[in-house]
Amino acid sequence: MKASSRIALAFVLIGLAIIAVQLARLTSRVADLDARLNALEEAKAPPNETRTQDEEPTKGSGSPDGSVHRTAEAKAEGKGTEQAPPPARTEEQLQTFRGSISKKGLCGAFEKLGKKGDVICAHVARVLRWRLDLRRDLRKGDRIAVVYGWLRDENEPVVEAIGVEGKVRVRAYRFRAGGDPYASYFDEQGMEIPARLVNSPIDGYEQITAFFGDRRGRKRHLGIDFKAPVGTPVRSPFDGVVVRKNWNWRNNGNCIEIKVDGEEMYAIFLHLDKLKVGAGDRVKKGDVIAASGNTGRTTAPHLHYQLDRVVRGRRKPIDPLKYHRLYRKKLEGEELDRFRARAKELQTLMR
């Protein structure tokens, strides 16, 4: 080999070595940035809520429960599915926060409250998102007022009222209607703000704490999360057949997947407590299939509910809030009178 060729080859090898070093440094920086982003997500997530869960709803083969040809029908009731009573709570004296939306968005308005401000903002955002687009409808300078207290036994905020004045006007008041296990939020006319699912997989839940498409680090949330005590009954929203249970248990915990009759669609339920059905069981709409729990990789009791539609042979998660029909409660009669009296008290505190 000529000397000139050897020199050229040496330069090529040196160049490749430099590129390899730069790629290694870049990979290290990306890993460090990813770790910081995940840490930031953890820091912003409110306590006692559903922080980043490495759910793998479709991975794994599951643990079949007996013959796949078995057609034992799911029982509508049974031990282990009684709804747990709401935990005892003690609310501290109410406080009022008044601020303005900053260029950082909604949570920028609560910066002066420190870490507690992030927690309060998360609760406020979950209410407001039912009425407005948090990015498009809130503008810098819009005013916001929040009446809130803290639960001494859980160190968790209770947002009693929210007022927004700007491009859009929103009023939301926390109120527990008769017969409901938990309070919800209503507007000035007594119409409920959060929507409820027709044929919901769970009725006794406190609120939806994570929505389809929410960012989870580098991933997006593929379903919705219902905050509910361990033991709350979980029902099948459809007629169908249980195809598997308890796959990827480390992340998903006790879980069930149902093939929906008449559709190329699967319903997935994660983080369950006790299961009432196994692979091969046929279930009917409304049958109790499990109790909600806190199993797998999770930080608080909740039900993760996901719908996967098969499109061209591949699964595609869809938003349950867009698939199910929705409804809202409307307060009437004496209930509406009680609500208006409470709303008037909260309006005074927001001024």
CORNOR-V385890 format. One record per residue. N is the residue number from 1. RES is the residue in one small letter. PHI is phi in whole degrees, 0 to 359 (999 if undefined). Layout:
n | res | phi
N | RES | PHI
N | RES | PHI
//
This chain:
n | res | phi
1 | m | 999
2 | k | 294
3 | a | 300
4 | s | 295
5 | s | 292
6 | r | 296
7 | i | 295
8 | a | 298
9 | l | 296
10 | a | 297
11 | f | 297
12 | v | 297
13 | l | 296
14 | i | 296
15 | g | 298
16 | l | 297
17 | a | 295
18 | i | 296
19 | i | 298
20 | a | 298
21 | v | 296
22 | q | 296
23 | l | 296
24 | a | 297
25 | r | 296
26 | l | 297
27 | t | 299
28 | s | 295
29 | r | 295
30 | v | 298
31 | a | 297
32 | d | 293
33 | l | 297
34 | d | 297
35 | a | 297
36 | r | 293
37 | l | 297
38 | n | 296
39 | a | 296
40 | l | 295
41 | e | 300
42 | e | 296
43 | a | 292
44 | k | 279
45 | a | 291
46 | p | 290
47 | p | 296
48 | n | 61
49 | e | 241
50 | t | 262
51 | r | 288
52 | t | 309
53 | q | 244
54 | d | 277
55 | e | 286
56 | e | 232
57 | p | 298
58 | t | 246
59 | k | 279
60 | g | 92
61 | s | 259
62 | g | 85
63 | s | 238
64 | p | 303
65 | d | 249
66 | g | 85
67 | s | 293
68 | v | 289
69 | h | 269
70 | r | 291
71 | t | 236
72 | a | 299
73 | e | 279
74 | a | 294
75 | k | 284
76 | a | 285
77 | e | 222
78 | g | 168
79 | k | 296
80 | g | 87
81 | t | 241
82 | e | 291
83 | q | 289
84 | a | 289
85 | p | 292
86 | p | 303
87 | p | 296
88 | a | 296
89 | r | 225
90 | t | 236
91 | e | 264
92 | e | 276
93 | q | 302
94 | l | 288
95 | q | 234
96 | t | 239
97 | f | 251
98 | r | 233
99 | g | 202
100 | s | 230
101 | i | 294
102 | s | 258
103 | k | 294
104 | k | 275
105 | g | 96
106 | l | 302
107 | c | 292
108 | g | 296
109 | a | 292
110 | f | 256
111 | e | 302
112 | k | 292
113 | l | 272
114 | g | 71
115 | k | 298
116 | k | 296
117 | g | 296
118 | d | 297
119 | v | 293
120 | i | 297
121 | c | 301
122 | a | 299
123 | h | 293
124 | v | 296
125 | a | 298
126 | r | 294
127 | v | 275
128 | l | 295
129 | r | 295
130 | w | 286
131 | r | 245
132 | l | 208
133 | d | 274
134 | l | 296
135 | r | 268
136 | r | 268
137 | d | 270
138 | l | 264
139 | r | 239
140 | k | 303
141 | g | 100
142 | d | 301
143 | r | 268
144 | i | 222
145 | a | 230
146 | v | 225
147 | v | 258
148 | y | 212
149 | g | 224
150 | w | 233
151 | l | 274
152 | r | 294
153 | d | 277
154 | e | 233
155 | n | 53
156 | e | 239
157 | p | 285
158 | v | 243
159 | v | 275
160 | e | 269
161 | a | 205
162 | i | 225
163 | g | 229
164 | v | 235
165 | e | 233
166 | g | 173
167 | k | 303
168 | v | 238
169 | r | 243
170 | v | 227
171 | r | 231
172 | a | 224
173 | y | 234
174 | r | 281
175 | f | 204
176 | r | 256
177 | a | 285
178 | g | 300
179 | g | 90
180 | d | 271
181 | p | 289
182 | y | 225
183 | a | 283
184 | s | 228
185 | y | 243
186 | f | 230
187 | d | 274
188 | e | 295
189 | q | 268
190 | g | 83
191 | m | 267
192 | e | 295
193 | i | 271
194 | p | 292
195 | a | 271
196 | r | 243
197 | l | 273
198 | v | 287
199 | n | 58
200 | s | 293
201 | p | 288
202 | i | 208
203 | d | 257
204 | g | 273
205 | y | 245
206 | e | 279
207 | q | 190
208 | i | 274
209 | t | 258
210 | a | 213
211 | f | 248
212 | f | 299
213 | g | 91
214 | d | 301
215 | r | 288
216 | r | 232
217 | g | 67
218 | r | 271
219 | k | 256
220 | r | 248
221 | h | 292
222 | l | 260
223 | g | 208
224 | i | 233
225 | d | 248
226 | f | 257
227 | k | 283
228 | a | 204
229 | p | 295
230 | v | 302
231 | g | 102
232 | t | 292
233 | p | 300
234 | v | 247
235 | r | 244
236 | s | 284
237 | p | 283
238 | f | 221
239 | d | 282
240 | g | 176
241 | v | 232
242 | v | 288
243 | v | 262
244 | r | 193
245 | k | 214
246 | n | 54
247 | w | 269
248 | n | 45
249 | w | 301
250 | r | 304
251 | n | 265
252 | n | 274
253 | g | 66
254 | n | 295
255 | c | 211
256 | i | 221
257 | e | 233
258 | i | 240
259 | k | 276
260 | v | 283
261 | d | 296
262 | g | 77
263 | e | 219
264 | e | 275
265 | m | 212
266 | y | 235
267 | a | 251
268 | i | 238
269 | f | 229
270 | l | 243
271 | h | 66
272 | l | 280
273 | d | 262
274 | k | 273
275 | l | 264
276 | k | 251
277 | v | 225
278 | g | 224
279 | a | 302
280 | g | 96
281 | d | 289
282 | r | 267
283 | v | 237
284 | k | 249
285 | k | 304
286 | g | 98
287 | d | 293
288 | v | 285
289 | i | 252
290 | a | 187
291 | a | 244
292 | s | 295
293 | g | 211
294 | n | 211
295 | t | 265
296 | g | 81
297 | r | 271
298 | t | 204
299 | t | 248
300 | a | 197
301 | p | 299
302 | h | 190
303 | l | 249
304 | h | 266
305 | y | 241
306 | q | 222
307 | l | 240
308 | d | 246
309 | r | 260
310 | v | 272
311 | v | 236
312 | r | 52
313 | g | 82
314 | r | 238
315 | r | 282
316 | k | 224
317 | p | 298
318 | i | 236
319 | d | 284
320 | p | 302
321 | l | 289
322 | k | 263
323 | y | 277
324 | h | 286
325 | r | 288
326 | l | 243
327 | y | 212
328 | r | 226
329 | k | 282
330 | k | 237
331 | l | 289
332 | e | 217
333 | g | 58
334 | e | 298
335 | e | 298
336 | l | 294
337 | d | 297
338 | r | 298
339 | f | 297
340 | r | 297
341 | a | 294
342 | r | 292
343 | a | 298
344 | k | 297
345 | e | 298
346 | l | 290
347 | q | 299
348 | t | 298
349 | l | 290
350 | m | 280
351 | r | 289
//
